[in-house]
Amino acid sequence: MATTLSDWMSWEAGVDLVAATAPGLPMPNVIVHVARLVHTPRGSAPAGMILLQTDPAGSPLVMGFVSTDAVNVGPYFGPKIFAGTPFAGAPVLPASFDFAFTADTATATVRVGGHEIRTKLSGLGAAELVHRAPAAMTPFWQQGVERAAASAELWIDGKSVPLLLPPTGITGGPPAVSAPCGLYAR
């Protein structure tokens, strides 16, 4: 029996990081979820979402959906995938991306809003199949392949940013993963 879907997106070669820059923060203040290629009903392009609030008391340095296609692909995420969450109205920011993958690492570099954000995940584990039900911050089904990272690093404009990884990321899995492929569907 088939399930009818209203909205979906899939990706290839994802690099996902959720972290905090200081102990005791009520929520992570770093999210870098990007992929070398994202597919939506409106087109395909490198894309993702970023939240960098390096000063927990201040405004985010960068926050929004990022894509090389800020006209078709980027605007799809908020109202179609993240509807009903605080990310639903996030801005869409034009960005450029570079990715590098080895047997043990996944690196993503994003240039957006005059900043260069680079994250490197190391100590990648075995590939695991995931199937997650919708939750409060992720109101969509998630399926895919993930490789959890043992460690993560972040540089903003060439400066290293210390990170603390929470036990769980925003999608309910590990906070730092290389995601070779996957799907969000509502």
Buried (B, 14 or more C-beta within 10 A) or exposed (E): EEEEEEBBBBBBBBBBBBBBBEEEBEEBBBBBBBBBBBBBEBBBBBBBBBBBBBEEEEEBBBBBBBBBBBEBBBBBBBEBBBBEBEBBEBBBBBBEBEBEBEEBBBBBBBBBBEBBBBBBBBEBBEEEEBEBEBEEBBBBBBBBBBBBBEEBBBBBEEEEBEBBBBEEBBBBBBBBBBBBBBBBBB
